[in-house]
Amino acid sequence: MAGPRTEIRSRRNALTHTMKQLGTRWQETIGKDFVDRLMSVGRSGNGFNVSESPFGVTANGQLDLRGLCLPERAELRMVNFMPADFGAASWKGIWLERCTFSESNFEKGSFQKVSEHRNTFTGCNFLKGSFREAAIGYKGSRYTNCTFDGADFRRAVFIRPEFDSCSFYHCKFDGCDLNGSSFERCRFVGTLREVWFRGGFAHPNDLSRYGQPRTNRMVEVSFESAALRNVTFSNHCDLSSVRLPSDGHYSLIAEWPRKLLNLQDQSAEWPDNQKKSASAFAATNLVHARTQDWFILNRDDLESEFGNELASLIWQTISPSETS
């Protein structure tokens, strides 16, 4: 896992210049020459190592690339960046392919609308960064030992990124379909609302378009400090080793399709209003449960939708002895 969160947050004071000043220096001759060369050499895909900055290094020894602003629709291929501070940098709208980043800081950086293909990020920190409307993980990008703190992924498109030993603190995933994303030994902190985890692609034609994603086995993924609100799991997403939120409101359910069918059978004897609601709940969830053996059920979601009495009946029927 990445270092303590307090260490990551200490970077908030690292930007000693204003964002405007950091951006302006790249319009001056020394900065502009660097950007022009990077755009020229980086587009070819012949390999290029960025080992120097026109502004030297920061106090912690990283290349000082703070405020770097790349032209929208720029293309970088097979560029290897030495450890760098990209604080307040803008990658908005660029094509980024097979590039490598290690031990780098992307505090308050913008990856909006970036098209991200088979890149490698190792030991990187994304504090208050924006990935809105980005296309993440074409051809299986790798994120290892990275920390995302307050990152905004809303309206992002996920293809098949691979996240290993990453931490997500209070990130905004609202409404995200994580598609072919895979997670191993990752940690989520904060509320995940209407997020969809899948074991692989939902549609067979995605295989021919994007290639085979790594199976999402969710190995030792921790939701212990998270709240899961209307979160969905499907397409053979293995939840057998996940760690549930610690507040006791969740149940990890095995044989999810069978439990839903059992609910339909048992609720047939309930009063009409309860029977109708329970049957609708089972039928709705069975649509995706046919490809999903495991599920995490949140009692708060049930109570919000059905009220305490019916929620309690559904809870006891589906998970009579498997509560956390």
Residue pairs with C-beta under 8 A, 6 or more apart in sequence:
1 145
1 165
1 166
1 167
1 185
1 187
2 8
2 123
2 125
2 145
2 146
2 147
2 165
2 166
2 167
3 147
5 147
5 149
5 167
5 169
8 125
8 127
8 147
8 149
9 127
9 149
11 87
11 105
11 107
11 125
11 127
12 107
12 127
14 58
14 85
14 87
14 105
14 107
15 22
15 66
15 87
15 88
15 107
15 108
17 66
17 67
19 67
19 88
19 108
21 67
22 66
22 67
22 87
22 88
23 67
23 69
23 88
23 90
24 67
25 31
25 55
25 67
26 32
26 34
26 35
26 67
26 68
26 69
30 54
30 55
31 54
31 55
33 54
34 53
34 54
35 68
35 69
35 70
35 71
38 48
38 50
38 70
38 76
38 79
39 70
39 71
39 74
39 76
41 48
42 48
42 75
42 76
42 77
42 79
43 74
43 75
43 76
43 77
44 77
45 77
45 78
45 97
45 98
46 78
47 78
47 79
47 80
48 78
48 79
48 80
49 79
49 80
49 82
50 63
50 79
50 80
50 81
50 82
50 84
51 63
51 82
52 63
53 63
53 64
53 65
53 84
55 64
55 65
55 66
56 64
57 63
57 64
58 64
58 66
58 85
60 85
61 83
62 83
62 84
62 85
62 103
62 104
62 105
63 81
63 82
63 83
63 84
63 85
64 84
64 85
65 84
65 85
65 86
65 89
66 85
66 86
66 87
66 88
66 89
67 87
67 88
67 89
68 86
68 89
68 90
69 89
69 90
70 76
70 89
70 90
70 91
70 92
70 94
71 94
72 92
72 93
72 94
72 113
73 93
73 94
73 95
74 94
74 95
75 94
75 95
75 97
76 94
76 95
76 96
76 97
76 99
77 95
77 97
77 98
77 99
78 97
78 98
78 99
79 99
79 100
80 99
80 100
81 99
81 100
81 101
81 102
81 104
82 102
83 102
83 103
83 104
84 101
84 104
84 105
85 104
85 105
85 107
86 104
86 105
86 106
86 107
86 109
87 105
87 106
87 107
87 108
87 109
88 107
88 108
88 109
89 106
89 109
89 110
90 109
90 110
91 109
91 110
91 111
91 114
92 110
92 111
92 112
92 113
92 114
93 112
93 113
93 114
94 114
94 115
95 114
95 115
95 117
96 114
96 115
96 116
96 117
96 119
97 117
97 118
97 119
98 117
98 118
98 119
99 119
99 120
100 119
100 120
100 121
100 122
101 119
101 120
101 121
101 122
101 124
102 121
102 122
102 123
102 124
103 122
103 123
103 124
104 121
104 123
104 124
104 125
105 124
105 125
105 127
106 124
106 125
106 126
106 127
106 129
107 125
107 126
107 127
107 128
107 129
108 127
108 128
108 129
109 126
109 129
109 130
110 129
110 130
111 129
111 130
111 131
111 134
112 130
112 131
112 132
112 133
112 134
113 132
113 133
113 134
114 131
114 134
114 135
115 134
115 135
115 138
116 134
116 135
116 136
116 137
116 138
116 141
116 161
117 138
117 139
117 141
118 138
118 139
118 140
118 141
119 141
119 142
120 141
120 142
120 144
121 141
121 142
121 143
121 144
121 146
122 142
122 144
122 145
122 146
123 144
123 145
123 146
124 143
124 146
124 147
125 146
125 147
125 149
126 146
126 147
126 148
126 149
126 151
127 147
127 149
127 150
127 151
128 149
128 150
128 151
129 148
129 150
129 151
129 152
130 151
130 152
131 151
131 152
131 153
131 156
132 152
132 153
132 154
132 155
132 156
133 155
133 156
133 157
134 153
134 156
134 157
135 156
135 157
135 159
136 153
136 156
136 157
136 158
136 159
136 161
137 158
137 159
137 160
137 161
137 162
137 180
137 181
138 159
138 160
138 210
139 159
139 160
139 210
139 211
140 160
140 161
140 162
140 211
140 213
140 214
141 160
141 161
141 162
142 161
142 162
142 164
143 161
143 162
143 163
143 164
143 166
144 164
144 165
144 166
145 164
145 165
145 166
146 163
146 166
146 167
147 166
147 167
147 169
148 166
148 167
148 168
148 169
148 171
149 167
149 169
149 170
149 171
150 169
150 170
150 171
150 172
151 168
151 171
151 172
152 171
152 172
153 171
153 172
153 173
153 176
154 172
154 173
154 174
154 175
154 176
155 175
156 176
157 179
158 176
158 177
158 178
158 179
158 180
158 181
159 179
159 180
159 210
159 213
160 179
160 180
160 181
160 182
160 201
160 210
160 211
160 213
160 214
161 181
161 182
162 181
162 182
162 214
163 181
163 182
163 183
163 184
163 186
164 183
164 184
164 185
164 186
165 184
165 185
165 186
166 183
166 186
166 187
167 186
167 187
167 189
168 186
168 187
168 188
168 189
168 190
169 189
169 190
170 189
170 190
170 191
171 190
173 192
173 193
173 195
174 193
174 194
174 195
175 193
175 194
175 195
176 195
176 196
177 196
177 198
178 195
178 196
178 197
178 198
179 198
179 201
179 202
179 206
180 198
180 200
180 201
180 206
180 210
180 213
180 214
180 216
181 197
181 198
181 213
181 216
182 213
182 214
182 215
182 216
182 217
183 197
183 216
183 218
183 219
183 221
184 217
184 218
184 219
184 220
184 221
185 219
185 220
185 221
186 221
186 222
187 221
187 222
187 224
187 225
188 221
188 222
188 223
188 225
188 226
189 225
189 226
190 225
190 226
190 227
191 226
191 227
191 229
192 223
192 226
192 227
192 228
192 229
192 231
193 229
193 230
193 231
194 229
194 230
194 231
194 232
195 228
195 231
195 232
196 231
196 232
196 233
196 234
197 216
197 218
197 231
197 232
197 233
197 234
197 237
198 216
198 233
198 234
198 235
198 237
199 215
199 216
199 217
199 234
199 235
199 236
199 237
199 238
199 291
199 292
200 213
200 215
200 216
200 235
200 236
201 207
201 210
201 213
201 235
202 234
202 235
215 236
215 238
216 237
216 238
217 238
217 241
218 237
218 238
218 239
218 241
218 242
219 241
220 241
220 242
220 243
221 241
221 242
221 243
222 242
222 243
223 242
223 243
223 244
223 245
223 296
224 243
224 244
224 245
224 246
225 245
225 246
226 245
227 245
227 247
228 245
228 250
228 296
228 298
229 298
229 300
229 301
230 298
230 301
231 296
231 298
232 288
233 239
233 292
233 294
233 295
233 296
234 288
234 289
234 291
234 292
235 288
235 291
235 292
236 291
236 292
236 293
237 292
237 294
238 294
239 252
239 294
239 295
239 296
240 254
240 294
242 252
242 296
244 250
244 251
244 252
244 296
244 324
245 324
246 324
248 323
248 324
249 298
249 299
249 300
249 324
250 296
250 297
250 298
250 299
250 323
250 324
251 296
251 297
251 299
251 315
251 318
251 319
251 322
251 323
251 324
252 294
252 295
252 296
252 322
252 324
253 259
253 294
253 295
253 296
253 297
253 318
253 319
253 322
254 293
254 294
254 322
255 293
256 285
256 289
256 292
256 293
256 294
256 295
257 286
257 289
257 290
257 292
257 293
259 317
259 318
259 319
260 282
260 285
260 286
260 289
260 318
261 282
261 286
262 317
262 318
263 278
263 281
263 282
263 314
263 317
263 318
264 278
264 279
264 282
264 283
266 317
267 274
267 275
267 278
267 279
267 282
267 313
267 317
268 275
268 279
269 275
270 278
270 313
274 309
274 310
274 313
277 306
277 310
278 310
278 313
278 314
278 317
281 305
281 306
281 314
285 295
289 295
297 315
297 318
297 319
299 311
299 315
302 310
302 311
302 314
302 315
303 311
305 311
306 314
315 323
